[in-house]
Amino acid sequence: MQPPENTAVLEATAASCGVVVVWTDCTTGHAWCSKTSQSILGYAPKQFAENWARDMSLVSAADRDALRQALSRSDDVNLRLSMTLGDGAIASIQADVSTVDDGSDARIAVLRDVTNRAAPDKHAEIFDTLSHEARFTNCRLTNTINFGTGLKSAYGIDLIGTHSVPSPFVDHIHPDDREDAFRGFYDFAETTQGVGEIEFRLRRGDGTYAMVRERFLPERDASGSVIAIHSTVTDISDWHEERKRRDLLARASGRVVIDYDPVADRMQFSGAVEKALGKRPEDMPSTVGEYLELMHPEDRPVLERALDALRSGEVWTEPLELNYRLRHAEGRFVHFLDRSLTITDAENQAVGVIVALTDVSKLLRDREELRLSVERLKALADLSGQVVTELDIATGKVTWSGAVREQFGYAPEEMPQDPAKIYDMIHDADRVAHEHAFDGLAEGKIWTEPLELVSRARHKDGRLLHIQCRSLCVLDGAGNLARVLTVLNDVSGLMQQQERLLTIAEIASDAGYEYFHDEGRIIFNKGFNTCFGLSIAGEHQWPFAWSDFVHPDDFERNEAAFQAFVQSDETRFECEYRLRRGDGTWALVFHKSVALRDEDGRAILIIGTLDDVTEIRRTEARLREAVEALDSGFALYDENQRLVLHNRRFRNLNPEVADLIQEGVTRRELLEALKARNQLLTPDKAIASLTADQAAPINTQVSMADGSLFNVRFNPTASGDWVSLLTDVTDVVQDQQKLRAMFEVSADAMFDFDVAKGTITFDKGFNIRFGFDYEGAYKVPSPWEWTVHPEDYPRVKAGRDAFIDSRKSRFDVEFRMQRADGSWAYVAERAIALRDETGKAIQIVGAVADLTEQRLLEDKLHTAQKMESIGRISGGIAHDFNNLLAVVMGNAELLAITSDDPELQDHVTEIVETCKRGAELTRRLLSFARRSRLAPETVNVNEMVSGMGQLFARVIPESIDLQTSLQAGLWSPRVDPSFLESALLNLVINARDAMPKGGTLTIETANQRVTDAYGLERQEDIKPGRYIMLAVTDTGHGIPKDALARVVEPFFTTKAPNLGSGLGLSMVDGFVRQSGGLLRIYSEVAVGTTIKMLLPADPNERNLGPMPASAKAFEAGAGTLHVLLAEDEPKVRSVVARLLRGAGFEVTEAESGDAALVIFNQMTEHPDVLLTDVVMPGGLQGPMLARKLKELQPDLKIVFMSGYANEAAINGNGLRPDDVFLMKPIQREALLETLAKLARNMR
């Protein structure tokens, strides 16, 4: 039957109005029915049309004649029919029959089910629920819209019944789509089209959006005016997403995709449209007619024939391929390969066509170039020893060229020209693959990529060859197959080698299997026998009795894991378990599997191997035990420096990051954590090398916050992993440091002279002792020889040469040597010769000792002996002079008693006073000689200083500010008070003379305990015990270093001529030492001088003052106290830091005030106490540093330390009276007691 031409319009009308449309050709009696017959009447369209055209048996007998008459009339007829529905029910059908205005003898009947017309909404509601569509009618006459229940059931929009226009439905349209939806709807209403549609986003009742398609059909009156528009709204969200994905896929593939609706004649473009044709998808044709206009005129018949076939009912289940040209936006034509597939409905009718256009312009050009290069290929084949065949499609003949004779033993003319006869040369088992390939070629397939086959063929001498065939199709200018080129290569040798390798692999490989899941069978290879002694090779049905071989404790776990893998979408599976060998022993196996799955993810084939890892695991266990037994911390990192393995020692050596030490953590993360937690004291440069992103071998030493030292070695393995060894070398380094210190104290600069090579090498002692940076080996004579004093060089040179030429084993010589700074040193060279059996010197090892200090000490000894002699002479003179004074004074006093003459009394008094002054002079001489007769008694030094205030005022000018700092609870020394007063006055006068332009003079007292270490560190002869410190500090010009060692020598003075005798400090030093004390002098040029007298405290004094805190008190005061130590002298800083850490304090060191400020700003946890020197290099002195840190941390405690009695008076440093101040050298008890007190005050 020929259906009506406007079936699409009729279908749309029927669907939109909810009716059944029946078209009847009254001439032939044929009928056509809309698809709505299935949902309304319960019959398939074809079934109902056939019944309608045949006998109308579905219509009740009483109504058939009336229906036939209506169909035969030329006017419109309305009648009511009784009809049997598909479910057997009897329905009342309203039939509206009308003629078709196309000149044909056809009639159209519109059937409506009016059964139970009283409740039509109920049926609509059921339809809406089943169809998941919404329906409504826009009445143009009343300007209202009547909504059914579909919006509620399909979209959750509570909108039912009649609503005025504009209705609330508009609010549910997405704001961005609203304008386009309005324009599309109302533009359609003004046209004469049958069915229209628009797409937009509709907001559901839950607030989400659905992409919907609204299809509408206008209802017109007799004049053609629209009186109502019937609409359906269908959710196309899934289809829309699929369309977007298809568009993205098309664009990604570089193709143009066309979605063609043959019913509505509508085309939609997506994909790489702009790239291929220079136009946007929306600018492309929307109908077939417009598309044909875009095609090259010569190519239009190709597409027209395909469209005619489509309209006649042809469907394309396999891609239909067409070649044609389309006009680009630039005007040129582009060659495309059109591959089309049809989309069919339930009756296998085409309802859509999907077209993929591929730009093949370049491909055609390449094929043309390929065609042109065929001749070159043949020539190259002759040269390369390969065989080339060419099959001409037009003639069906094969031509041969190249090394035919070399490969097959035939001349080219002996080879078959008929393609079918070539099969006779191929082995029977391989012939099928070639036949299948060429059958596909005959069906139109084209090999755009080389087709490769390997088959066996006979040589002329009967040998069986393995031939590799690589074939490619050559197209003509129109894109049609013209030739097939094939290159033949003899790979027999390669195949034999592969077979040998496979045989070796079969012999040596692990146990393997192939499990065909869908087929329920498994194949084991011979490796199970080779590796485990299990005779299970071959094919077995699944399930296999695997439990007979797997250890009972492992079977259930392993089986569950394997089955879970089979049912999952994973591609790899690994596990370990115990497998019973053929001899009954157990092997530990590593099971690896790979799954090949279909498109749905179902396992098709699982290939697996079982490796015997028993010995490997045993070795690993031994390795772990060996690693655990190491004294060093061991860590193994993978190629990405992630932790794989470590021992307990590694964790124990890193307790601060033990929470991070686990498999997978990176070495950088561990080091950064140590750094962030302030556990590393290594310089930043060393840390940077440790934490570098690019792994490199490392052998370095790091310092930890707790004082321990670690040697870190980080080296790669052959497999790309990295091994780290962490060794605690604290004790070793300390021993080395002790040995180095002993060496530096006692050892000299060393040299090694290789006599045979004539080269000499020097150790770093030459740098330390003399400032020469000698590195490497030097030819003799070396630069060192030119440092010998010219007056000594001939003697030294002659002695060395004589020693080398002799048989002596030792050589000693002393001479003068010039240092790198130009100064001269007295040195002693000692050398030992290593000689061969003939006595010839082979090697000479020697040392050079600096005797300069020894010579200076000897000079000092001579001076001391001279001073002792002078002292003895002075003492003798004083002794005799005192005897003379005693006679004179005695007689004078007797004369005063016996005479009443006033004038005589005045003369006697003058004689007595003069004798007293003479006695004072002798006492000073005896003090200088340390032989004065002292009258010691317990002295309150603070009261003495206070009582001398008026005396000081007389000798000190107003330009000098006198300050005192007297410690409360001061111990009392047992000394001669008059000598003490004289000594103090002497020091005050010296301080005054050092400040001619004025300044500050400070007198300070303090208690001080002296330990054995105190005397040893300062090389002073002083007994341990309690001492009173009495110090005088000035801010004068200071004493130069070269004069500081001589200031206590008699008659030595730094004052101008006639301003001093040079005996003042000598007598003070003599008095203090005779009293069992010590005189200490500190001075800095242009800063000032401090002179301390340390006098022993009276052991019998009751009030001993405050005792130092016990060790436990110090420890209790420390706790977790954090001290920031700022000191510019490295040795002092090191000693104080070690002292504090030993007492339990946490210490951060800084080499200056500036460095301390930088470190403070970088700290995550700030310190509790700042312990700082007062005078330091750089911009920040101690007081300024304290003020800046106080601004940043107001509760920070400050402790100052200095070698001057009171630095408040020095350069205006601005120390406050309440600042804690400690004098250098600081004794341990005093420092710890001070910090413990601060700790208690912070609680």
Summary of the structure (lengths in Angstrom):
residues: 1243
radius of gyration: 57.7
end to end distance: 107.6
largest distance: 192.1
contacts: 3613
relative contact order: 0.02
helix: 39%
strand: 30%
